[in-house]
Amino acid sequence: MQRWQMIVGMLLPVVVWAGEGDGSAEPLVPTGFVGRVEFATRQGRVAGGMGFLVRMEGEPAPLLITVQRLFGPEGGLTGEIKRGEMAQCVSSVSWADLMGGTAVVARATALPLTLSKLDMAVFRIALPATGAGGTLGRANPRPGEALWLVAALWGQPTNQVLHRGVVTEAGPDWFKCKFDNGRLVLRGALGAPYINQAGEVVGLHVGTFTSRGNVAGSAIGVESLQKDLRRALPQRPGGMRR
């Protein structure tokens, strides 16, 4: 049985440096929301990405969301772990909270997302920080809306985790976000969340590209995340999902 490393912490408000932007009010990034993740699998360690915790109705603890693509060469493996193999191949996760503290290791149980076509992986985990986790928004962001990518990026101060951008394009399942700081290096940002001014998760970062010399990101919209999450969660008697 794997030993779990436990830390004792209090969920206190944390002040972070203002990100790049026009001076508009920025959302709060609480402890126990976004972190760097490393997974232990039968094929070896998976690293190089991020994840975030969200609360879902009926779930006793927050769920961990990251990208499926990490479980292959992108995350350091020689082969690819398929969706249907996730529950058997992934055993635990190391969570290093962006707001500081000691890394925590916990058992990770993958949710069945075999019907999903999204680049998303979801886990039930047991972290000691009870009550942690963010909230999923209800609607995808629209072009012109300001968002913040929550991530620790190479070349940026360690306590600057908010990176402002504006949605330039959006479809039913996706959107693109152009960052105010066009020179951001988004290495290691796969799996990070985009949040709106209210602090709600509205997207999952799945890629980086350059638009007219400016760094931009591509994301899965929250409406698609919600749909696939509800499909994967157990149902209550009578057909009501938890």
ChimeraX commands (.cxc) that place a marker at each C-alpha (Angstrom):
marker #1 position 0.00,0.00,0.00 radius 0.5
marker #1 position 1.39,3.33,-0.99 radius 0.5
marker #1 position 2.18,5.78,1.78 radius 0.5
marker #1 position 0.49,9.11,1.50 radius 0.5
marker #1 position 2.39,12.24,2.41 radius 0.5
marker #1 position 0.13,14.48,4.45 radius 0.5
marker #1 position 0.47,18.19,5.00 radius 0.5
marker #1 position -1.45,20.34,7.39 radius 0.5
marker #1 position -2.59,23.65,5.96 radius 0.5
marker #1 position -5.29,26.22,6.24 radius 0.5
marker #1 position -7.23,27.50,3.27 radius 0.5
marker #1 position -6.35,31.15,3.67 radius 0.5
marker #1 position -6.72,33.84,1.00 radius 0.5
marker #1 position -3.49,34.27,-0.93 radius 0.5
marker #1 position -2.28,37.47,-2.52 radius 0.5
marker #1 position -0.70,37.03,-5.94 radius 0.5
marker #1 position 1.03,39.54,-8.17 radius 0.5
marker #1 position -1.10,41.20,-10.77 radius 0.5
marker #1 position -0.75,39.59,-14.16 radius 0.5
marker #1 position -0.39,41.36,-17.45 radius 0.5
marker #1 position -3.37,43.50,-18.31 radius 0.5
marker #1 position -5.13,46.82,-18.37 radius 0.5
marker #1 position -5.44,47.29,-14.62 radius 0.5
marker #1 position -8.90,45.71,-14.35 radius 0.5
marker #1 position -9.77,43.81,-11.18 radius 0.5
marker #1 position -8.41,40.27,-11.21 radius 0.5
marker #1 position -9.90,37.09,-9.76 radius 0.5
marker #1 position -8.63,35.51,-6.58 radius 0.5
marker #1 position -6.60,32.31,-6.87 radius 0.5
marker #1 position -7.23,30.29,-3.70 radius 0.5
marker #1 position -5.08,27.57,-2.21 radius 0.5
marker #1 position -6.09,24.11,-3.35 radius 0.5
marker #1 position -7.18,25.07,-6.86 radius 0.5
marker #1 position -4.34,24.81,-9.42 radius 0.5
marker #1 position -1.12,22.82,-9.19 radius 0.5
marker #1 position 1.70,21.09,-11.01 radius 0.5
marker #1 position 0.96,17.39,-11.36 radius 0.5
marker #1 position 3.03,14.23,-11.78 radius 0.5
marker #1 position 1.39,10.84,-12.11 radius 0.5
marker #1 position 2.68,7.37,-11.28 radius 0.5
marker #1 position 1.69,4.86,-13.97 radius 0.5
marker #1 position 2.61,1.32,-14.98 radius 0.5
marker #1 position 4.61,2.78,-17.85 radius 0.5
marker #1 position 6.53,5.27,-15.70 radius 0.5
marker #1 position 6.20,8.83,-14.43 radius 0.5
marker #1 position 4.02,11.35,-16.26 radius 0.5
marker #1 position 5.14,14.96,-15.78 radius 0.5
marker #1 position 5.33,18.33,-17.49 radius 0.5
marker #1 position 1.75,19.47,-17.05 radius 0.5
marker #1 position -0.72,21.10,-14.73 radius 0.5
marker #1 position -4.12,20.29,-13.31 radius 0.5
marker #1 position -6.90,21.90,-11.33 radius 0.5
marker #1 position -9.50,20.85,-8.79 radius 0.5
marker #1 position -13.21,21.51,-9.24 radius 0.5
marker #1 position -16.22,20.84,-7.05 radius 0.5
marker #1 position -19.11,18.87,-8.54 radius 0.5
marker #1 position -22.52,18.38,-6.98 radius 0.5
marker #1 position -22.80,14.97,-5.33 radius 0.5
marker #1 position -19.03,14.40,-5.18 radius 0.5
marker #1 position -17.56,14.26,-1.64 radius 0.5
marker #1 position -14.22,15.72,-2.78 radius 0.5
marker #1 position -13.04,17.90,-5.68 radius 0.5
marker #1 position -12.17,16.22,-8.98 radius 0.5
marker #1 position -8.78,16.69,-10.63 radius 0.5
marker #1 position -8.83,17.72,-14.30 radius 0.5
marker #1 position -5.87,17.71,-16.67 radius 0.5
marker #1 position -5.25,16.78,-20.33 radius 0.5
marker #1 position -5.30,13.22,-21.68 radius 0.5
marker #1 position -2.38,13.99,-23.99 radius 0.5
marker #1 position 0.03,14.03,-21.03 radius 0.5
marker #1 position -0.32,10.26,-20.75 radius 0.5
marker #1 position 1.96,9.60,-23.69 radius 0.5
marker #1 position 5.19,11.02,-25.19 radius 0.5
marker #1 position 4.02,14.54,-24.28 radius 0.5
marker #1 position 4.31,13.60,-20.60 radius 0.5
marker #1 position 7.52,11.59,-20.92 radius 0.5
marker #1 position 6.22,8.09,-21.70 radius 0.5
marker #1 position 7.47,6.00,-24.61 radius 0.5
marker #1 position 3.95,4.80,-25.39 radius 0.5
marker #1 position 0.43,6.09,-24.97 radius 0.5
marker #1 position -2.04,5.13,-22.26 radius 0.5
marker #1 position -5.46,4.86,-23.87 radius 0.5
marker #1 position -8.61,6.17,-22.22 radius 0.5
marker #1 position -9.91,2.70,-21.44 radius 0.5
marker #1 position -6.64,1.82,-19.68 radius 0.5
marker #1 position -6.41,4.87,-17.43 radius 0.5
marker #1 position -8.07,3.37,-14.34 radius 0.5
marker #1 position -5.78,0.33,-14.44 radius 0.5
marker #1 position -2.56,2.13,-15.38 radius 0.5
marker #1 position -2.60,5.30,-13.25 radius 0.5
marker #1 position -2.13,4.77,-9.51 radius 0.5
marker #1 position -1.29,8.08,-7.84 radius 0.5
marker #1 position -0.63,11.78,-8.36 radius 0.5
marker #1 position 1.84,14.22,-6.84 radius 0.5
marker #1 position 0.18,17.63,-6.40 radius 0.5
marker #1 position 2.33,20.77,-5.96 radius 0.5
marker #1 position -0.02,23.68,-5.27 radius 0.5
marker #1 position 0.80,26.90,-7.13 radius 0.5
marker #1 position 0.19,28.83,-3.92 radius 0.5
marker #1 position 3.03,27.04,-2.17 radius 0.5
marker #1 position 3.47,24.26,0.36 radius 0.5
marker #1 position 4.88,20.76,0.26 radius 0.5
marker #1 position 3.93,18.45,-2.57 radius 0.5
marker #1 position 1.27,15.91,-1.63 radius 0.5
marker #1 position 0.97,12.37,-2.99 radius 0.5
marker #1 position -2.50,10.81,-3.18 radius 0.5
marker #1 position -4.20,7.88,-4.82 radius 0.5
marker #1 position -5.73,8.80,-8.20 radius 0.5
marker #1 position -8.72,6.98,-9.68 radius 0.5
marker #1 position -9.52,7.87,-13.29 radius 0.5
marker #1 position -13.13,8.48,-14.28 radius 0.5
marker #1 position -14.38,6.53,-17.30 radius 0.5
marker #1 position -14.26,8.96,-20.22 radius 0.5
marker #1 position -14.24,6.33,-22.95 radius 0.5
marker #1 position -17.02,8.10,-24.87 radius 0.5
marker #1 position -15.32,11.48,-24.71 radius 0.5
marker #1 position -13.49,12.99,-27.67 radius 0.5
marker #1 position -12.03,15.82,-25.59 radius 0.5
marker #1 position -8.36,16.08,-24.61 radius 0.5
marker #1 position -9.34,15.72,-20.95 radius 0.5
marker #1 position -8.55,13.31,-18.11 radius 0.5
marker #1 position -10.42,13.39,-14.79 radius 0.5
marker #1 position -9.53,11.76,-11.47 radius 0.5
marker #1 position -10.97,11.26,-8.03 radius 0.5
marker #1 position -8.23,12.00,-5.53 radius 0.5
marker #1 position -8.00,12.35,-1.75 radius 0.5
marker #1 position -6.06,15.45,-0.76 radius 0.5
marker #1 position -5.89,16.60,2.89 radius 0.5
marker #1 position -7.06,20.12,1.98 radius 0.5
marker #1 position -10.79,19.69,2.49 radius 0.5
marker #1 position -13.07,22.19,0.84 radius 0.5
marker #1 position -10.51,22.99,-1.87 radius 0.5
marker #1 position -11.31,23.35,-5.52 radius 0.5
marker #1 position -12.72,25.85,-7.97 radius 0.5
marker #1 position -16.10,26.18,-9.63 radius 0.5
marker #1 position -17.00,25.42,-13.23 radius 0.5
marker #1 position -18.76,28.23,-15.06 radius 0.5
marker #1 position -21.99,27.62,-16.93 radius 0.5
marker #1 position -21.25,29.19,-20.30 radius 0.5
marker #1 position -18.35,29.30,-22.74 radius 0.5
marker #1 position -16.55,32.65,-23.02 radius 0.5
marker #1 position -17.37,34.89,-25.98 radius 0.5
marker #1 position -15.04,36.80,-28.33 radius 0.5
marker #1 position -13.86,39.99,-26.65 radius 0.5
marker #1 position -14.18,38.59,-23.13 radius 0.5
marker #1 position -11.18,38.94,-20.79 radius 0.5
marker #1 position -9.85,35.72,-19.25 radius 0.5
marker #1 position -6.91,34.66,-17.11 radius 0.5
marker #1 position -4.78,31.56,-17.58 radius 0.5
marker #1 position -3.78,30.28,-14.13 radius 0.5
marker #1 position -0.30,28.80,-14.44 radius 0.5
marker #1 position 3.29,29.09,-13.25 radius 0.5
marker #1 position 5.18,29.95,-16.42 radius 0.5
marker #1 position 8.84,29.85,-17.31 radius 0.5
marker #1 position 10.50,33.29,-17.06 radius 0.5
marker #1 position 7.75,34.77,-14.86 radius 0.5
marker #1 position 7.93,35.51,-11.10 radius 0.5
marker #1 position 6.90,32.47,-9.09 radius 0.5
marker #1 position 4.03,34.36,-7.46 radius 0.5
marker #1 position 2.66,35.67,-10.74 radius 0.5
marker #1 position 0.21,33.00,-11.77 radius 0.5
marker #1 position -2.49,35.08,-13.50 radius 0.5
marker #1 position -1.92,35.79,-17.19 radius 0.5
marker #1 position -4.57,37.93,-18.82 radius 0.5
marker #1 position -5.81,37.50,-22.36 radius 0.5
marker #1 position -8.82,38.18,-24.56 radius 0.5
marker #1 position -10.91,35.63,-26.45 radius 0.5
marker #1 position -10.41,36.14,-30.20 radius 0.5
marker #1 position -12.38,33.20,-31.61 radius 0.5
marker #1 position -14.87,30.71,-30.19 radius 0.5
marker #1 position -16.77,27.65,-31.36 radius 0.5
marker #1 position -19.24,25.27,-29.71 radius 0.5
marker #1 position -16.45,23.26,-28.03 radius 0.5
marker #1 position -13.40,25.52,-28.08 radius 0.5
marker #1 position -11.99,29.05,-27.95 radius 0.5
marker #1 position -8.73,30.88,-28.62 radius 0.5
marker #1 position -7.22,33.42,-26.26 radius 0.5
marker #1 position -4.62,36.06,-27.18 radius 0.5
marker #1 position -2.46,37.09,-24.23 radius 0.5
marker #1 position -1.67,40.68,-23.28 radius 0.5
marker #1 position 1.95,39.64,-22.82 radius 0.5
marker #1 position 2.77,38.38,-26.30 radius 0.5
marker #1 position 6.08,36.88,-25.15 radius 0.5
marker #1 position 4.78,34.42,-22.59 radius 0.5
marker #1 position 6.39,30.98,-22.68 radius 0.5
marker #1 position 3.59,28.48,-22.14 radius 0.5
marker #1 position 5.87,25.48,-21.66 radius 0.5
marker #1 position 4.36,23.15,-19.06 radius 0.5
marker #1 position 0.96,24.87,-19.12 radius 0.5
marker #1 position -1.03,21.96,-20.58 radius 0.5
marker #1 position -3.92,21.21,-18.25 radius 0.5
marker #1 position -4.11,24.68,-16.70 radius 0.5
marker #1 position -7.51,26.39,-16.36 radius 0.5
marker #1 position -8.79,29.62,-17.86 radius 0.5
marker #1 position -10.93,31.59,-15.42 radius 0.5
marker #1 position -13.21,34.60,-15.81 radius 0.5
marker #1 position -13.34,37.71,-13.62 radius 0.5
marker #1 position -15.65,35.90,-11.20 radius 0.5
marker #1 position -13.00,33.19,-10.72 radius 0.5
marker #1 position -15.03,30.49,-12.47 radius 0.5
marker #1 position -13.33,27.93,-14.71 radius 0.5
marker #1 position -14.38,28.53,-18.32 radius 0.5
marker #1 position -11.78,26.51,-20.21 radius 0.5
marker #1 position -9.00,23.89,-20.21 radius 0.5
marker #1 position -5.69,24.86,-21.85 radius 0.5
marker #1 position -4.78,22.29,-24.52 radius 0.5
marker #1 position -2.42,24.08,-26.90 radius 0.5
marker #1 position -0.28,27.08,-27.82 radius 0.5
marker #1 position 0.18,28.91,-31.10 radius 0.5
marker #1 position 1.33,32.27,-32.45 radius 0.5
marker #1 position -1.07,34.80,-33.94 radius 0.5
marker #1 position 0.51,37.76,-35.73 radius 0.5
marker #1 position 3.61,37.44,-33.60 radius 0.5
marker #1 position 1.64,37.23,-30.35 radius 0.5
marker #1 position 1.47,34.13,-28.15 radius 0.5
marker #1 position -2.04,32.69,-27.89 radius 0.5
marker #1 position -3.66,29.64,-26.36 radius 0.5
marker #1 position -6.35,27.19,-27.42 radius 0.5
marker #1 position -8.81,25.70,-24.96 radius 0.5
marker #1 position -11.78,23.40,-24.52 radius 0.5
marker #1 position -14.83,25.38,-23.44 radius 0.5
marker #1 position -16.50,24.75,-20.10 radius 0.5
marker #1 position -19.83,23.65,-21.60 radius 0.5
marker #1 position -18.12,20.64,-23.19 radius 0.5
marker #1 position -16.22,19.93,-19.98 radius 0.5
marker #1 position -19.47,19.95,-18.02 radius 0.5
marker #1 position -21.20,17.65,-20.51 radius 0.5
marker #1 position -18.51,14.97,-20.46 radius 0.5
marker #1 position -18.08,15.18,-16.69 radius 0.5
marker #1 position -21.76,14.60,-16.07 radius 0.5
marker #1 position -21.76,11.70,-18.52 radius 0.5
marker #1 position -18.89,10.05,-16.62 radius 0.5
marker #1 position -20.29,10.53,-13.11 radius 0.5
marker #1 position -22.55,7.87,-11.56 radius 0.5
marker #1 position -26.30,8.24,-11.76 radius 0.5
marker #1 position -28.75,8.32,-8.90 radius 0.5
marker #1 position -31.82,6.05,-8.96 radius 0.5
marker #1 position -34.36,7.36,-11.42 radius 0.5
marker #1 position -31.73,8.54,-13.91 radius 0.5
marker #1 position -30.65,11.68,-12.03 radius 0.5
marker #1 position -26.93,12.29,-12.22 radius 0.5
marker #1 position -25.03,13.07,-9.08 radius 0.5
marker link #1:1,2 radius 0.2
marker link #1:2,3 radius 0.2
marker link #1:3,4 radius 0.2
marker link #1:4,5 radius 0.2
marker link #1:5,6 radius 0.2
marker link #1:6,7 radius 0.2
marker link #1:7,8 radius 0.2
marker link #1:8,9 radius 0.2
marker link #1:9,10 radius 0.2
marker link #1:10,11 radius 0.2
marker link #1:11,12 radius 0.2
marker link #1:12,13 radius 0.2
marker link #1:13,14 radius 0.2
marker link #1:14,15 radius 0.2
marker link #1:15,16 radius 0.2
marker link #1:16,17 radius 0.2
marker link #1:17,18 radius 0.2
marker link #1:18,19 radius 0.2
marker link #1:19,20 radius 0.2
marker link #1:20,21 radius 0.2
marker link #1:21,22 radius 0.2
marker link #1:22,23 radius 0.2
marker link #1:23,24 radius 0.2
marker link #1:24,25 radius 0.2
marker link #1:25,26 radius 0.2
marker link #1:26,27 radius 0.2
marker link #1:27,28 radius 0.2
marker link #1:28,29 radius 0.2
marker link #1:29,30 radius 0.2
marker link #1:30,31 radius 0.2
marker link #1:31,32 radius 0.2
marker link #1:32,33 radius 0.2
marker link #1:33,34 radius 0.2
marker link #1:34,35 radius 0.2
marker link #1:35,36 radius 0.2
marker link #1:36,37 radius 0.2
marker link #1:37,38 radius 0.2
marker link #1:38,39 radius 0.2
marker link #1:39,40 radius 0.2
marker link #1:40,41 radius 0.2
marker link #1:41,42 radius 0.2
marker link #1:42,43 radius 0.2
marker link #1:43,44 radius 0.2
marker link #1:44,45 radius 0.2
marker link #1:45,46 radius 0.2
marker link #1:46,47 radius 0.2
marker link #1:47,48 radius 0.2
marker link #1:48,49 radius 0.2
marker link #1:49,50 radius 0.2
marker link #1:50,51 radius 0.2
marker link #1:51,52 radius 0.2
marker link #1:52,53 radius 0.2
marker link #1:53,54 radius 0.2
marker link #1:54,55 radius 0.2
marker link #1:55,56 radius 0.2
marker link #1:56,57 radius 0.2
marker link #1:57,58 radius 0.2
marker link #1:58,59 radius 0.2
marker link #1:59,60 radius 0.2
marker link #1:60,61 radius 0.2
marker link #1:61,62 radius 0.2
marker link #1:62,63 radius 0.2
marker link #1:63,64 radius 0.2
marker link #1:64,65 radius 0.2
marker link #1:65,66 radius 0.2
marker link #1:66,67 radius 0.2
marker link #1:67,68 radius 0.2
marker link #1:68,69 radius 0.2
marker link #1:69,70 radius 0.2
marker link #1:70,71 radius 0.2
marker link #1:71,72 radius 0.2
marker link #1:72,73 radius 0.2
marker link #1:73,74 radius 0.2
marker link #1:74,75 radius 0.2
marker link #1:75,76 radius 0.2
marker link #1:76,77 radius 0.2
marker link #1:77,78 radius 0.2
marker link #1:78,79 radius 0.2
marker link #1:79,80 radius 0.2
marker link #1:80,81 radius 0.2
marker link #1:81,82 radius 0.2
marker link #1:82,83 radius 0.2
marker link #1:83,84 radius 0.2
marker link #1:84,85 radius 0.2
marker link #1:85,86 radius 0.2
marker link #1:86,87 radius 0.2
marker link #1:87,88 radius 0.2
marker link #1:88,89 radius 0.2
marker link #1:89,90 radius 0.2
marker link #1:90,91 radius 0.2
marker link #1:91,92 radius 0.2
marker link #1:92,93 radius 0.2
marker link #1:93,94 radius 0.2
marker link #1:94,95 radius 0.2
marker link #1:95,96 radius 0.2
marker link #1:96,97 radius 0.2
marker link #1:97,98 radius 0.2
marker link #1:98,99 radius 0.2
marker link #1:99,100 radius 0.2
marker link #1:100,101 radius 0.2
marker link #1:101,102 radius 0.2
marker link #1:102,103 radius 0.2
marker link #1:103,104 radius 0.2
marker link #1:104,105 radius 0.2
marker link #1:105,106 radius 0.2
marker link #1:106,107 radius 0.2
marker link #1:107,108 radius 0.2
marker link #1:108,109 radius 0.2
marker link #1:109,110 radius 0.2
marker link #1:110,111 radius 0.2
marker link #1:111,112 radius 0.2
marker link #1:112,113 radius 0.2
marker link #1:113,114 radius 0.2
marker link #1:114,115 radius 0.2
marker link #1:115,116 radius 0.2
marker link #1:116,117 radius 0.2
marker link #1:117,118 radius 0.2
marker link #1:118,119 radius 0.2
marker link #1:119,120 radius 0.2
marker link #1:120,121 radius 0.2
marker link #1:121,122 radius 0.2
marker link #1:122,123 radius 0.2
marker link #1:123,124 radius 0.2
marker link #1:124,125 radius 0.2
marker link #1:125,126 radius 0.2
marker link #1:126,127 radius 0.2
marker link #1:127,128 radius 0.2
marker link #1:128,129 radius 0.2
marker link #1:129,130 radius 0.2
marker link #1:130,131 radius 0.2
marker link #1:131,132 radius 0.2
marker link #1:132,133 radius 0.2
marker link #1:133,134 radius 0.2
marker link #1:134,135 radius 0.2
marker link #1:135,136 radius 0.2
marker link #1:136,137 radius 0.2
marker link #1:137,138 radius 0.2
marker link #1:138,139 radius 0.2
marker link #1:139,140 radius 0.2
marker link #1:140,141 radius 0.2
marker link #1:141,142 radius 0.2
marker link #1:142,143 radius 0.2
marker link #1:143,144 radius 0.2
marker link #1:144,145 radius 0.2
marker link #1:145,146 radius 0.2
marker link #1:146,147 radius 0.2
marker link #1:147,148 radius 0.2
marker link #1:148,149 radius 0.2
marker link #1:149,150 radius 0.2
marker link #1:150,151 radius 0.2
marker link #1:151,152 radius 0.2
marker link #1:152,153 radius 0.2
marker link #1:153,154 radius 0.2
marker link #1:154,155 radius 0.2
marker link #1:155,156 radius 0.2
marker link #1:156,157 radius 0.2
marker link #1:157,158 radius 0.2
marker link #1:158,159 radius 0.2
marker link #1:159,160 radius 0.2
marker link #1:160,161 radius 0.2
marker link #1:161,162 radius 0.2
marker link #1:162,163 radius 0.2
marker link #1:163,164 radius 0.2
marker link #1:164,165 radius 0.2
marker link #1:165,166 radius 0.2
marker link #1:166,167 radius 0.2
marker link #1:167,168 radius 0.2
marker link #1:168,169 radius 0.2
marker link #1:169,170 radius 0.2
marker link #1:170,171 radius 0.2
marker link #1:171,172 radius 0.2
marker link #1:172,173 radius 0.2
marker link #1:173,174 radius 0.2
marker link #1:174,175 radius 0.2
marker link #1:175,176 radius 0.2
marker link #1:176,177 radius 0.2
marker link #1:177,178 radius 0.2
marker link #1:178,179 radius 0.2
marker link #1:179,180 radius 0.2
marker link #1:180,181 radius 0.2
marker link #1:181,182 radius 0.2
marker link #1:182,183 radius 0.2
marker link #1:183,184 radius 0.2
marker link #1:184,185 radius 0.2
marker link #1:185,186 radius 0.2
marker link #1:186,187 radius 0.2
marker link #1:187,188 radius 0.2
marker link #1:188,189 radius 0.2
marker link #1:189,190 radius 0.2
marker link #1:190,191 radius 0.2
marker link #1:191,192 radius 0.2
marker link #1:192,193 radius 0.2
marker link #1:193,194 radius 0.2
marker link #1:194,195 radius 0.2
marker link #1:195,196 radius 0.2
marker link #1:196,197 radius 0.2
marker link #1:197,198 radius 0.2
marker link #1:198,199 radius 0.2
marker link #1:199,200 radius 0.2
marker link #1:200,201 radius 0.2
marker link #1:201,202 radius 0.2
marker link #1:202,203 radius 0.2
marker link #1:203,204 radius 0.2
marker link #1:204,205 radius 0.2
marker link #1:205,206 radius 0.2
marker link #1:206,207 radius 0.2
marker link #1:207,208 radius 0.2
marker link #1:208,209 radius 0.2
marker link #1:209,210 radius 0.2
marker link #1:210,211 radius 0.2
marker link #1:211,212 radius 0.2
marker link #1:212,213 radius 0.2
marker link #1:213,214 radius 0.2
marker link #1:214,215 radius 0.2
marker link #1:215,216 radius 0.2
marker link #1:216,217 radius 0.2
marker link #1:217,218 radius 0.2
marker link #1:218,219 radius 0.2
marker link #1:219,220 radius 0.2
marker link #1:220,221 radius 0.2
marker link #1:221,222 radius 0.2
marker link #1:222,223 radius 0.2
marker link #1:223,224 radius 0.2
marker link #1:224,225 radius 0.2
marker link #1:225,226 radius 0.2
marker link #1:226,227 radius 0.2
marker link #1:227,228 radius 0.2
marker link #1:228,229 radius 0.2
marker link #1:229,230 radius 0.2
marker link #1:230,231 radius 0.2
marker link #1:231,232 radius 0.2
marker link #1:232,233 radius 0.2
marker link #1:233,234 radius 0.2
marker link #1:234,235 radius 0.2
marker link #1:235,236 radius 0.2
marker link #1:236,237 radius 0.2
marker link #1:237,238 radius 0.2
marker link #1:238,239 radius 0.2
marker link #1:239,240 radius 0.2
marker link #1:240,241 radius 0.2
marker link #1:241,242 radius 0.2
view
